[in-house]
């Protein structure tokens, strides 16, 4: 049987370029060094947030270093590296823009995992097809660019914007808007809040009880897939019960009786067909954001040029402030290091070219020697051809030839030594 070819998993040429369009950022999210189980779970949750443009099943090993990922990332068209590590003070996050930087260093002040957020909410959502499309980025509470705006904030905004694919309202399909990532700036604390939501679309102006009847809601205790009205005397009691009135299962909360979204600002007319039951174009629906986590509160500590291992000048530092003279000295030092690195790189390239030329010359000499050997072999073969039997030569037959053969046989018998006899060893029986 012939070997089966894999066409779907091994794309080549134009198909591979279509599957991974240019301009879409791709990320590595890793844990670096010794971290606990909670921080390791945070890394997995962040991979879930950044899907599908991230390495979800990337496995780190203890012997892997940060340099390994920086070397491997360009070959896989990875544009960002997010590295979590644990310091004696608090967890930290480094956001690296490959392959020339900059590198942003954050301190994780507080964080909550996905499972913690889902346990704290009544509307627990599970992972589904929402993660097949990238999330939409929303930046909030960042100050507008002005002379009084801190210089690090515009760079911070651009860094978060480059993590996610750019939005194009003209080409974006409504069904692709499934999740939202909110990055808001807290000016009082000087921190950045990271939130993750799933977009939910429900009928507008309909109470939760009526929506359960229309959509065939499932009770917690029901296993038949139908709405359980066994404790109700009439369906009107279930539909028309006022807020706060006691029912068969006790007092009803206000959130369960009220409309899904009674605010007009939360109601929209669908421009296209959306995922879900009866979400057709032109119908009025209420849009709600359900938080699924994780949550993070990040404190910007430092911004440097370049990548780890090849850091350049420090653009911003939260705790270290330098004067103009110190900044100029630091810039000159980094310029000298960069000049020295460039000179070494050029010298390395010259050495490589020189070795290539030497190898080529050596191979040429070997070819010439090989040709000389062939000529010598040809001359020896010509000399040997002189003793080759010619059909035109006369062959003497008769007694002379028989005498010569007998003489040769006798000479061979004289030269050939007699066979040696092997000694026999008799063993005791």
N, C-alpha and C positions, 0 to 999 in steps of 0.2 A: 504493500500500500504506500501511496505517496504521502509526503509530509504535508499536514494541513497548514495552510497559510492563514495568518491572523491579519485581517484587513481592518477590523474596527479598532483594535487596541494599538496597532502600530501604524500610525498615519505617516505618510511620507509626502514630501514636496508640497504642492499647493494645498492638498487636503489638510496637512498639519498646520499650515498657516491660517487656513480658514477656521480650524478648530480653536486656535489660540490667536485671536486678532491682535494686531499691534495696538499699543496705547493702553492696554488693560494692565493695571499694576498687579503683580503677583508677590506673595509674601511667604517668608519663612517665620514661623512663631516657635521659639525654642525656649527651653530652660537651660541655664548655664550654671554649672557648679552644683553644689549640694543644696537641694531645696526640699521642703516638706511636701507631704501629700496634698495639702490644701493649695499650695502654689502650683503644683503640677496639674491639679484639676483646673485651676484658673487658666493655665496654658491651653488645655483642651477646650475650655469654653471659648477662649478667644479665637481658636481655630474654627470653631463652629460659627462664630460671628463673621469671620472673614471668608467663609465659603461663598462660592465655589473656587475662588481664585487664590487658594492657599494649599499647602501640603498638609492635608488633614491627618494622614497616617505616617507622618514623619516620626521616626524613632531615633532618639538620641542615645548615644553610648557614653560611658564615663570617660573613655579616652578621647572623645571628640572635643576639639577646641573651637573657639570662635573663628579662628583662621580657616578651619576646614569649611565652614559654611560660607565664609566670604569668598573662598576660592571656587566652591562648587556653584554658587548662585548665578554668576553670569552665563554659564553654560546652559542652565535651565530657565533663563530669561526671568529671573527673580529680581524684582525692583526694590523690595524693602525687606529688612530683617528686624524682627521684634524679639529681643532677648530679655527674659525675666531671670533675675538672680536674687539671692537672699543675702543681705548685708546684716551686720550686727545691730544696726539701727532699725531698718525697715526693708521690705522688698523694694526692688528697683526695676525699672524698665528702661531699656535703651532702644530707641527707634533710629535705625540706620538707613539712610537713602543710598542705595547702591548705584554705581560703584565709586562715586566721588564724594559722597557725603551730601549734606551735613549729618551729624550725629546728635540726637537730642536725648538727654538723660533725665529721667523722671524718678521721683520717689513716690511709691504707692502708699498714700496715707491710709486709705481704707479701701476694702473691696468686699464684694459679696458674690458668691458663686451662683450659677444658674439654679441649682437645686434649692438653694436658700430662698431665692426670689420666688420660685414657683410654689414653695411651701407656704409662703406668706400671703399669697393671693388666692382668692376664691376661684378665679378662672384659670386653672392650670392648663397650660398649652404644652403639647408634646412636639418633638421635632418631626417635621414632615417635609412636604414639597416646598415649603417656604425658603428652604436653604439651597434650592437649585438656582436661584438668581441672587446677584449681589445686593446688599442693602443700599438704601438711599442715605446720604450724609446730610445732616442738618446741623449747621453751626449757629449757636445762639449766644447772646450776651457778650459777644466780642465787640470792643469799641471800634468805631469807625476810624479809618486812617486819618491822622491829623498830626501836626507838629508835637502835640503833647502826648500822643500815644506812645507807650513803651515800644522800643524798636524790636523786641523779641516777639511781640504778639503777632504781627503780620507773618513772620516766618513760621510761627507755631500754627497759624491757620493754614498756610500753604502745605505744611508737612502733613496735617490731617487730611487735607483735600487730595493730596497725591496718593494716599492709601487706598482710595476707592475709585472706581471707574468714573469718568466724567459724565455728567448728565446732559442729555440732549432731548428736550421736550418734543422736538419735531419727530424724532425717530423712536422715542421710548414708548413701548407698549404698556397699556394700563395694567395688564395682567402680570407684568414683571415687577411692579411696585408691591412687594410683599413684606418688606422689613424696612425699619428705620434705625439708624445709629445717630444718637443725639450727643453732640459734643458742645457743652456749654461752659462758659468762663465765669467763675465766681470771683468778682472783683474784690470783695471784702476779704476773702481768704487767700486770694491769689492762686487758686487751684483750677483744675480742669475736671469737670464731671463727665464721665462716660456712661451712657445708657444705651440699652438695646431693646427695641420694641418690635412687635408683629402687628401688621395692619389688619384690622377686623372690620368687615362690612356687614351691617345688619339692616333689616327693614326700619324705616324711620316712622316715628309716631305710633308705634305699636308697643303695648306693654309686654313685659316678659312672659306673662301667662298666655296671652293671645299668640305670641310668637311661638311658644311651645306647641300650641295646638296646630298652627299653620305648618310648622316645620317638622312636626312629629317628634317633639322633644322626648328624651328618655329620662325617666326618673332614676334616682340613684339605686332604689331597691327593685326596679323593674328589670327583668332579663329578657322580655319579649320584644323589645325594640319599640314599644308603644307607650304613650303617655298614661300614667297610672292615675285614674280618677275614681278609684274604688272607695275612697274615704269621703267623697263629695256626694251630697244628696242630689244636686243638680249641677249641670255645667255652668249655669248662670252664677252659682255661688263661687265657682272657681274664677270666672271671668270678671264679675262685677264686684268682688270683694274689695272694699276700700282699704286704703293704706292704714295699717295699724290694727285692723280688726283681727280677732283671733280666728284661726281656722282649725281644722282637724289636727294639724300638726303643730299647734301653738301660734303665737303671734308672728306675723309676717314682717320682715324688715322693709324699710323704705326702698332699699336698692333693688329688691326683687319685684316690687310692684310698679315702680316708675318706668317710664319709657326708656328705651335703649339710649336714645340721645334726644332729649327734648329741646336742646338748644338749636336754633336755626343755623348758627355758625358751623355746627358739626354736620349738617345735612348737605349733601351734594347730589347733583344729577349726573349719573354715570355717562361719560363720553363714549365708552366702549363696553363691551361685555367683560365682566369681571368674574373671577373664580368664585364658586359658591352657588348655592341654589337660588334661582330666580333673580340673579344679579345681571339683568339685561340692560342693554344700552337705553338711556333715557329715563330709567326708573330712579326714583329718589331713595337714597340710602344714607344711613348714618355711619360715619367713619369713626372708629375708635382705635386707640393704640393700647395694646396689652404688653406690659413689660415682662420680658422673659429672662433678663440678665445676660451677662454679668454686669455688675456695677463696679466702677472704679473712681476713686478720687486721686488725681495725679497732681504732683507738685513739680513744676519745671525747675531743675537744678542747674543744668549746664547745656550749652550749645557749642559744639566745636566743628571746625572744618575737617573734611576727610572722614575716614572710617577708622574703627579701632585697629591699632597697630600702625596706622599712618595718619595720626592726628595732626591737624594743622593748628592755626591760631584759635584761641578761645573767643567766640563771638559774644557769649553772654554767660555770666556766672551769678548765681543767686547770692552767694556769701562772700566771694572774693571780688573786690573792686580795685581796679588798677588805674593809675594816672596815665596821662597821655604819653609821658616819657617811658613809663614801663611798658605800655602797649606798643610803642614804637620799637623798643628793644626786643620785645617778644616777636614782633612781626619780622624784624631783621634776622633774628635767630632762626625762625621757621623758613625764611627765604634762603638763608645759607644752607640749611639742611636739605631743602628742596633742590637747590643747585647742585649740592654734592650727590644727592640721589640721582639726579639727571645725568651728571658726569659719569657716575659708576654704571648707569644703564647703557650709556653710549659706549663706554669702554668695553662692556660686556658684549655688546653687539659687534664691535670691531673684532674682538677676539674670536667670536663665533664665525665671522666671515673669513678671518685669516685661517682658522682651522679647516674650514671648508675648502679653501684654495689649496692648502697643503695636502689635504686628503685627495683632491682631484689630481694634483701633480704626482703624488705617489702612485695613484692608480694608473696614470699615463705611463710611468716608468715600468710598472709591472706589465702593461700591455706590450711595450717594446721588448722587454725580456722574453715575453711569451712568443713574440714573433721571431726573435733570434733562435729560440729553441726549436720552433717549427722548421726554420731553415736548416738547422743542423740535422734534425731528424730526416728532412727530405734528402740531404746529401748522403747520409748514412744509408738511406734506403736505396739511393742510386748506386752506391758502391756494392750493396748486397745484390743488386740486380745483375751484376757481372757474373756471379756464380750460379745464376738461375739456369735451369735446364732448358736447352734450346732444341726445338724439334728437328732442325736441320743437321744437327751434329750426328756423327756416326757412332753407333753403339757397338762395341766389340762383344761378340758372343762366343761361347765355347769354353775351352779349358781355362783360359786366363781368368775369366770371371769366376769359374768354380774354385780355382786355386785361391783367388783373393778372398772369397767368402769363407773357405776353410781356414785360411790364415787368421781372418778376423775372429772366427769362432774360437780358435785355439788361444788367441791372445786374451779374449774375454774370459776363457776358463782359467787361464793362469792368473789373471788379476782378481777374479772373484774369490773371496775367502770362503773356506768351508763353513757350513752352519755349525753354530755352537750348540752343544747338548745341554739341556737343562738338568740340573741334578735333581734326583728324586729323593724325597724325604719320606721315610717310612714312619708312620705314626704308630704309637702303641695301641693295640686293640684290647 
